């Protein structure tokens, strides 16, 4: 994080703006909206700033900047077209430990002005650190379209009841659950449709009726193969609601960054031959945390029901009477193959696809190999890096052509993706020389021939 976002209370406090053109005007309007006591210093100003001075929105000093102008200011903005003056203002403000913003000069700033989505008292500030203000404004425009204008009124209604809710529910988890139900349910919809009196009445009733829940809930969520853009909307929503998160080794850092920041994170990942946390222990922990009233996120790479043991986990929850919901994710076979430009099925090459676990057990793969060498099908091996050589040898031994195209996709769908192309004879050596690391996915079949033509993702 290059900059720490803060919201400053400038109401009635002196802010100095040096400059009187259109750029200064944009900053002045933001400061005026925040209720600041504004002083403008410039040899001349445009008509809009003069009008603001006439309306007593600001105090205008029609002269060049002087060193002692910064005295008593809590914020200084330099917005002149003179680089020397801007640099001088920045130097003086920094020497006095006063926050300073110099327009279009990030290196001279100690603070930057964000693009703002204003749903007061709810506000969202977006910043590019001064590097790409146009991009920040574009993001603001998108958020403006997504966020209902009634958010501010909803926040105001919540503020009215905040103390009563705190008295009614002594547990922080219970208070959070209450407010999430308010903000995501019928009361919020009433506010958005301007039925404020009815929303107030409904909240009053809900406060009297609701009882603290002693049991939480488990969210079994598929985190996809790595690219956070592949998450579902529902997955994102639940990732932001969870109090505690149990996550696997295959969940990417980019996906983990979208989990609620104050959630407790517990790593329960396993690698081949290394299971520091047993599956039975994970099952019991999920139930235990939920029975404490917590909202538990079980976050898995890919899809929880495809080699993810999700069925085992929710079976245990069902036995313990713990509520749960399941959110599917894009499985590695689909995500990695798509990003590698390898269709899993194609009417000219493969009419079926098989998903197979490639985990070695006792240094051998116990699979129905003869069934896997049928023509016109694609084979996809999950977690097969350590067993790649065995996989290729077994398929060849059962009659699969040694020249059958094969690929290994490393860290698929992420910026670190690498794709290795060969055949059943050559692929193990190619992968060994490249020192590929897990997570990987192996694809065997004629569809691999399409990679050169259809590869689109460059990472």
C-alpha positions as CSV (number, residue, x, y, z in Angstrom):
1,X,0.0,0.0,0.0
2,X,1.7,3.2,-1.2
3,X,-0.6,5.6,0.6
4,X,-2.8,5.3,3.7
5,X,-6.4,6.5,3.0
6,X,-7.7,8.8,5.7
7,X,-10.9,11.0,5.9
8,X,-10.1,14.4,7.4
9,X,-12.6,16.6,9.2
10,X,-11.9,20.1,7.7
11,X,-15.1,21.8,8.8
12,X,-14.2,25.3,9.9
13,X,-10.5,24.8,9.6
14,X,-8.2,26.9,7.5
15,X,-7.1,25.5,4.2
16,X,-4.8,27.4,1.9
17,X,-5.0,27.2,-1.9
18,X,-2.3,28.9,-4.0
19,X,-3.5,29.5,-7.5
20,X,-6.6,30.8,-9.2
21,X,-7.3,28.8,-12.4
22,X,-9.6,26.0,-13.3
23,X,-7.4,23.4,-11.6
24,X,-7.5,25.3,-8.3
25,X,-11.3,25.7,-8.8
26,X,-11.8,21.9,-8.7
27,X,-9.9,21.6,-5.4
28,X,-11.8,24.6,-4.0
29,X,-15.1,23.0,-4.7
30,X,-14.1,19.8,-2.8
31,X,-12.9,21.8,0.1
32,X,-16.0,23.9,0.2
33,X,-18.2,20.7,0.2
34,X,-16.2,19.6,3.2
35,X,-17.0,22.8,5.0
36,X,-13.4,24.1,5.2
37,X,-12.5,27.7,5.9
38,X,-10.7,28.5,2.6
39,X,-8.1,31.1,1.8
40,X,-7.0,31.6,-1.8
41,X,-3.8,33.4,-2.7
42,X,-3.1,34.3,-6.4
43,X,-2.3,37.4,-8.5
44,X,-5.5,36.8,-10.3
45,X,-8.4,34.3,-10.3
46,X,-11.0,33.2,-12.8
47,X,-14.6,34.4,-12.6
48,X,-16.0,31.3,-10.8
49,X,-13.6,31.7,-7.9
50,X,-14.5,35.4,-7.7
51,X,-18.2,34.4,-7.4
52,X,-17.3,32.0,-4.6
53,X,-15.5,34.9,-2.8
54,X,-18.6,37.1,-3.3
55,X,-20.7,34.4,-1.7
56,X,-18.3,34.3,1.2
57,X,-17.4,30.7,0.4
58,X,-13.8,31.7,0.6
59,X,-11.4,34.5,1.3
60,X,-9.4,35.8,-1.7
61,X,-6.0,37.5,-1.4
62,X,-5.2,39.1,-4.8
63,X,-1.4,39.0,-4.7
64,X,1.6,36.6,-5.1
65,X,2.2,33.8,-2.6
66,X,4.3,34.8,0.5
67,X,6.1,32.4,2.8
68,X,4.1,33.2,5.9
69,X,0.8,32.4,4.1
70,X,1.0,28.8,5.2
71,X,1.0,29.7,8.9
72,X,-2.1,28.3,10.7
73,X,-3.2,26.1,7.7
74,X,-4.1,22.5,8.2
75,X,-3.9,21.8,4.5
76,X,-2.1,23.5,1.6
77,X,-2.8,23.1,-2.1
78,X,-0.5,24.4,-4.8
79,X,-2.3,24.8,-8.1
80,X,-0.4,27.4,-10.1
81,X,1.1,27.1,-13.5
82,X,4.5,28.1,-12.1
83,X,6.6,25.0,-11.2
84,X,9.0,27.2,-9.1
85,X,6.1,28.5,-6.9
86,X,4.6,25.1,-6.6
87,X,7.9,23.6,-5.4
88,X,8.4,26.5,-3.0
89,X,4.9,25.9,-1.5
90,X,5.6,22.2,-1.1
91,X,8.9,22.7,0.5
92,X,7.6,25.2,3.1
93,X,4.5,23.1,3.9
94,X,6.6,20.0,4.4
95,X,9.1,21.9,6.6
96,X,6.1,22.9,8.8
97,X,4.7,19.4,8.8
98,X,1.5,20.6,7.0
99,X,-0.1,18.2,4.6
100,X,0.4,19.5,1.0
101,X,-1.0,18.7,-2.4
102,X,0.7,19.9,-5.6
103,X,-1.5,19.4,-8.6
104,X,0.0,17.1,-11.3
105,X,3.2,16.7,-9.2
106,X,3.0,13.5,-7.1
107,X,6.6,13.8,-6.1
108,X,5.9,17.1,-4.3
109,X,2.8,15.9,-2.5
110,X,2.3,14.4,1.0
111,X,-1.4,14.0,0.3
112,X,-3.4,13.5,-2.8
113,X,-7.0,14.3,-3.6
114,X,-9.1,11.2,-4.4
115,X,-12.0,10.8,-6.7
116,X,-15.0,10.6,-4.5
117,X,-18.3,8.7,-4.6
118,X,-20.4,10.8,-2.2
119,X,-23.4,9.1,-0.5
120,X,-23.0,11.1,2.7
121,X,-22.5,10.0,5.3
122,X,-21.1,7.1,3.2
123,X,-18.2,8.1,1.1
124,X,-15.8,6.2,-1.1
125,X,-12.4,7.6,-2.0
126,X,-10.5,6.3,-5.0
127,X,-6.9,7.2,-5.7
128,X,-4.2,6.2,-8.1
129,X,-1.5,7.9,-6.0
130,X,-1.4,10.8,-8.4
131,X,-0.2,8.5,-11.2
132,X,-3.4,8.1,-13.2
133,X,-6.2,10.5,-12.1
134,X,-8.2,9.9,-15.2
135,X,-8.3,6.2,-14.3
136,X,-9.5,7.0,-10.8
137,X,-12.3,9.1,-12.2
138,X,-13.3,6.3,-14.5
139,X,-13.5,3.9,-11.5
140,X,-15.6,6.5,-9.7
141,X,-18.0,6.7,-12.6
142,X,-18.4,2.9,-12.6
143,X,-19.1,2.9,-8.9
144,X,-21.5,5.8,-9.2
145,X,-23.6,3.6,-11.5
146,X,-23.5,0.6,-9.1
147,X,-24.2,2.2,-5.8
148,X,-27.8,3.3,-5.1
149,X,-28.2,6.9,-4.2
150,X,-30.1,5.8,-1.1
151,X,-27.0,4.5,0.6
152,X,-26.6,7.7,2.5
153,X,-30.2,7.6,3.8
154,X,-29.7,4.0,4.8
155,X,-26.6,4.9,6.7
156,X,-28.4,7.8,8.4
157,X,-31.2,5.4,9.4
158,X,-28.6,3.0,10.9
159,X,-27.1,5.9,12.8
160,X,-30.4,6.6,14.4
161,X,-30.7,3.1,15.8
162,X,-27.0,2.3,16.5
163,X,-27.1,2.8,20.2
164,X,-30.3,0.8,20.7
165,X,-28.9,-2.1,18.6
166,X,-25.7,-2.0,20.8
167,X,-27.9,-2.2,23.9
168,X,-30.1,-4.9,22.4
169,X,-27.3,-7.2,21.2
170,X,-24.3,-7.5,23.6
171,X,-22.3,-9.7,21.2
172,X,-20.4,-8.0,18.4
173,X,-21.2,-11.0,16.1
174,X,-24.9,-10.7,16.8
175,X,-24.8,-6.9,16.1
176,X,-23.0,-7.5,12.9
177,X,-25.5,-10.2,11.8
178,X,-28.4,-7.9,12.6
179,X,-27.0,-5.0,10.5
180,X,-26.1,-7.2,7.6
181,X,-29.7,-8.5,7.5
182,X,-30.9,-4.9,7.5
183,X,-28.5,-3.7,4.8
184,X,-29.1,-6.7,2.5
185,X,-32.9,-7.2,3.0
186,X,-36.3,-5.5,2.7
187,X,-35.5,-2.5,4.9
188,X,-32.7,-1.4,2.5
189,X,-35.1,-1.8,-0.4
190,X,-37.6,0.4,1.3
191,X,-35.0,3.1,1.7
192,X,-33.9,2.9,-1.9
193,X,-37.5,3.4,-3.0
194,X,-37.8,6.5,-0.8
195,X,-40.3,4.8,1.6
196,X,-38.3,6.1,4.6
197,X,-41.2,6.1,7.1
198,X,-42.0,2.5,6.4
199,X,-38.3,1.5,6.6
200,X,-38.1,3.2,10.0
201,X,-41.1,1.3,11.2
202,X,-39.9,-2.0,9.8
203,X,-36.5,-1.5,11.6
204,X,-38.2,-0.7,14.8
205,X,-40.2,-4.0,14.5
206,X,-37.2,-6.0,13.6
207,X,-35.3,-4.7,16.6
208,X,-38.0,-5.9,18.9
209,X,-38.4,-9.3,17.3
210,X,-34.9,-10.4,16.5
211,X,-33.2,-12.8,18.9
212,X,-29.5,-13.3,18.9
213,X,-28.6,-16.5,17.0
214,X,-26.4,-19.0,18.9
215,X,-25.4,-20.8,15.7
216,X,-23.5,-19.3,12.8
217,X,-23.2,-20.6,9.3
218,X,-20.5,-22.2,7.0
219,X,-19.9,-20.9,3.5
220,X,-18.2,-23.5,1.3
221,X,-16.8,-21.4,-1.5
222,X,-14.9,-22.2,-4.6
223,X,-12.1,-19.7,-5.1
224,X,-11.4,-20.7,-8.7
225,X,-8.0,-21.5,-10.3
226,X,-6.3,-18.2,-9.3
227,X,-7.6,-15.2,-11.3
228,X,-9.8,-13.2,-9.0
229,X,-11.9,-12.0,-11.9
230,X,-13.2,-15.6,-12.2
231,X,-15.0,-15.4,-8.8
232,X,-18.8,-15.4,-8.7
233,X,-20.7,-12.4,-7.3
234,X,-22.0,-14.7,-4.5
235,X,-18.5,-15.8,-3.6
236,X,-17.4,-12.2,-3.3
237,X,-20.4,-11.3,-1.1
238,X,-19.8,-14.2,1.3
239,X,-16.0,-13.6,1.4
240,X,-16.9,-10.1,2.7
241,X,-19.3,-11.4,5.4
242,X,-17.2,-14.1,7.0
243,X,-15.8,-13.7,10.5
244,X,-13.2,-16.5,10.1
245,X,-11.6,-18.1,7.0
246,X,-10.2,-21.5,6.6
247,X,-8.3,-21.5,3.3
248,X,-6.3,-24.0,1.2
249,X,-2.8,-23.8,-0.4
250,X,-4.3,-23.5,-3.8
251,X,-6.2,-20.3,-3.1
252,X,-4.2,-17.5,-4.8
253,X,-2.9,-14.4,-3.0
254,X,-5.0,-12.3,-5.3
255,X,-8.2,-14.1,-4.3
256,X,-7.2,-13.9,-0.6
257,X,-6.9,-10.1,-0.9
258,X,-10.6,-9.9,-1.5
259,X,-11.5,-11.5,1.9
260,X,-12.8,-9.1,4.5
261,X,-9.8,-7.5,6.0
262,X,-10.7,-8.0,9.7
263,X,-11.6,-11.7,9.3
264,X,-9.4,-14.2,11.2
265,X,-7.4,-16.3,8.7
266,X,-6.5,-19.9,9.3
267,X,-4.3,-21.8,6.9
268,X,-5.3,-25.5,6.5
269,X,-3.4,-26.3,3.3
270,X,-2.0,-29.7,2.4
271,X,0.7,-30.8,0.0
272,X,1.6,-34.2,-1.2
273,X,2.8,-36.2,1.7
274,X,2.5,-33.3,4.1
275,X,-0.9,-32.9,6.0
276,X,-0.2,-30.8,9.1
277,X,-4.0,-30.3,9.5
278,X,-6.0,-33.5,9.0
279,X,-9.3,-33.5,7.1
280,X,-11.1,-34.7,10.2
281,X,-9.7,-31.8,12.1
282,X,-10.8,-29.4,9.4
283,X,-14.3,-30.9,9.4
284,X,-14.6,-30.5,13.2
285,X,-13.2,-26.9,13.2
286,X,-15.8,-25.8,10.7
287,X,-18.6,-27.1,13.0
288,X,-16.9,-25.8,16.1
289,X,-16.6,-22.2,14.9
290,X,-20.1,-22.1,13.5
291,X,-21.6,-23.5,16.8
292,X,-19.8,-20.5,18.5
293,X,-22.1,-18.2,16.3
294,X,-19.4,-17.3,13.8
295,X,-19.8,-17.0,10.0
296,X,-17.2,-19.4,8.7
297,X,-15.8,-19.2,5.2
298,X,-14.2,-22.5,3.9
299,X,-12.3,-21.2,0.9
300,X,-11.0,-23.7,-1.6
301,X,-9.1,-23.4,-4.8
302,X,-11.1,-24.4,-7.9
303,X,-14.5,-26.0,-7.1
304,X,-15.1,-27.5,-3.7
305,X,-16.9,-30.6,-5.2
306,X,-14.2,-31.5,-7.7
307,X,-11.3,-33.2,-5.8
308,X,-11.9,-30.6,-3.0
309,X,-13.4,-32.9,-0.3
310,X,-16.3,-30.4,0.0
311,X,-18.8,-33.3,0.2
312,X,-17.0,-34.7,3.2
313,X,-17.0,-31.3,5.0
314,X,-20.7,-30.5,4.5
315,X,-21.6,-34.1,5.4
316,X,-20.0,-33.5,8.8
317,X,-21.8,-30.2,9.1
318,X,-25.1,-31.8,8.3
319,X,-24.5,-34.4,11.0
320,X,-23.8,-31.7,13.6
321,X,-26.8,-29.6,12.6
322,X,-24.7,-26.7,11.3
323,X,-26.3,-24.5,8.5
324,X,-24.2,-24.2,5.4
325,X,-24.3,-23.1,1.8
326,X,-22.2,-24.1,-1.2
327,X,-20.9,-21.7,-3.9
328,X,-19.3,-23.5,-6.9
329,X,-16.1,-22.1,-8.4
330,X,-14.5,-22.5,-11.8
331,X,-12.5,-25.7,-11.6
332,X,-8.9,-25.8,-12.6
333,X,-9.6,-28.0,-15.6
334,X,-11.9,-25.4,-17.1
335,X,-10.0,-22.3,-16.1
336,X,-6.4,-23.5,-16.9
337,X,-7.4,-25.1,-20.2
338,X,-9.3,-21.9,-21.3
339,X,-6.3,-19.7,-20.4
340,X,-3.9,-22.0,-22.2
341,X,-6.0,-22.0,-25.4
342,X,-6.8,-25.7,-25.1
343,X,-10.5,-26.6,-25.5
344,X,-11.3,-29.7,-23.4
345,X,-13.8,-30.9,-26.0
346,X,-13.8,-30.3,-29.8
347,X,-15.9,-32.2,-32.4
348,X,-12.9,-33.0,-34.5
349,X,-10.7,-34.2,-31.6
350,X,-12.6,-35.2,-28.4
351,X,-16.2,-35.9,-27.6
352,X,-15.7,-36.5,-23.9
353,X,-13.4,-35.3,-21.1
354,X,-12.2,-37.2,-17.9
355,X,-11.1,-35.5,-14.7
356,X,-8.6,-37.6,-12.8
357,X,-6.7,-37.1,-9.6
358,X,-3.0,-37.5,-10.2
359,X,-1.9,-37.9,-6.5
360,X,0.6,-40.6,-6.0
361,X,-0.4,-43.2,-3.3
362,X,2.5,-45.3,-2.0
363,X,4.6,-44.0,-5.0
364,X,2.1,-45.5,-7.4
365,X,-1.1,-44.4,-9.3
366,X,-4.0,-46.8,-8.7
367,X,-6.1,-46.0,-11.8
368,X,-8.1,-47.9,-14.4
369,X,-5.5,-47.2,-17.1
370,X,-7.1,-49.4,-19.7
371,X,-10.3,-47.3,-19.5
372,X,-8.2,-44.1,-20.0
373,X,-6.7,-45.0,-23.3
374,X,-10.0,-44.8,-25.3
375,X,-9.9,-42.7,-28.4
376,X,-11.5,-39.3,-28.8
377,X,-11.4,-38.2,-25.2
378,X,-9.4,-35.6,-23.2
379,X,-7.7,-36.6,-20.0
380,X,-7.2,-34.0,-17.3
381,X,-5.0,-34.9,-14.3
382,X,-5.2,-32.7,-11.2
383,X,-2.3,-32.5,-8.9
384,X,-0.1,-34.8,-11.1
385,X,3.2,-33.0,-11.2
386,X,5.1,-35.5,-9.1
387,X,3.5,-38.4,-11.0
388,X,3.9,-37.0,-14.5
389,X,6.4,-39.5,-15.6
390,X,4.4,-42.4,-14.3
391,X,1.2,-41.1,-15.9
392,X,2.9,-40.9,-19.3
393,X,4.5,-44.4,-19.0
394,X,1.3,-46.1,-17.9
395,X,-0.7,-44.6,-20.8
396,X,1.9,-45.7,-23.3
397,X,2.1,-49.1,-21.8
398,X,-1.7,-49.5,-22.1
399,X,-1.6,-48.7,-25.8
400,X,-1.8,-44.9,-26.0
401,X,0.4,-43.6,-28.8
402,X,3.7,-42.2,-27.5
403,X,3.2,-39.2,-29.7
404,X,-0.2,-38.2,-28.2
405,X,-0.1,-34.5,-27.5
406,X,0.2,-33.5,-23.8
407,X,0.5,-30.2,-21.9
408,X,1.2,-29.1,-18.4
409,X,-0.2,-25.8,-17.2
410,X,1.6,-24.2,-14.2
411,X,-0.1,-21.6,-12.0
412,X,-2.9,-21.4,-14.6
413,X,-5.0,-18.2,-15.0
414,X,-2.5,-16.1,-13.1
415,X,0.2,-13.7,-14.2
416,X,2.7,-16.5,-13.4
417,X,1.1,-19.0,-15.8
418,X,3.4,-21.1,-17.9
419,X,2.3,-23.7,-20.5
420,X,4.6,-26.6,-21.5
421,X,3.7,-28.5,-24.7
422,X,5.0,-31.9,-25.8
423,X,3.7,-35.5,-26.0
424,X,3.6,-38.5,-23.8
425,X,7.3,-39.2,-24.5
426,X,8.8,-35.7,-24.3
427,X,6.6,-33.8,-21.8
428,X,8.3,-35.2,-18.6
429,X,11.7,-34.1,-19.7
430,X,10.4,-30.6,-20.8
431,X,8.8,-30.0,-17.5
432,X,11.8,-31.3,-15.5
433,X,14.2,-29.0,-17.3
434,X,11.8,-26.0,-16.8
435,X,11.6,-26.8,-13.0
436,X,7.9,-26.4,-13.0
437,X,6.2,-25.9,-9.6
438,X,2.8,-26.8,-8.2
439,X,0.0,-26.0,-8.7
440,X,-0.2,-27.7,-12.1
441,X,-2.7,-29.3,-14.4
442,X,-1.9,-32.0,-17.0
443,X,-4.0,-32.3,-20.3
444,X,-3.6,-35.3,-22.6
445,X,-5.3,-35.6,-25.9
446,X,-5.4,-34.3,-29.5
447,X,-7.1,-31.0,-28.3
448,X,-3.6,-29.9,-27.2
449,X,-2.7,-29.5,-30.9
450,X,-5.0,-26.3,-30.8
451,X,-2.8,-24.5,-28.3
452,X,-0.6,-22.8,-30.9
453,X,-3.5,-21.5,-32.8
454,X,-5.8,-20.6,-29.9
455,X,-3.4,-19.4,-27.2
456,X,-4.5,-15.9,-26.1
457,X,-3.5,-15.3,-22.5
458,X,0.0,-13.9,-22.0
459,X,-0.1,-13.4,-18.3
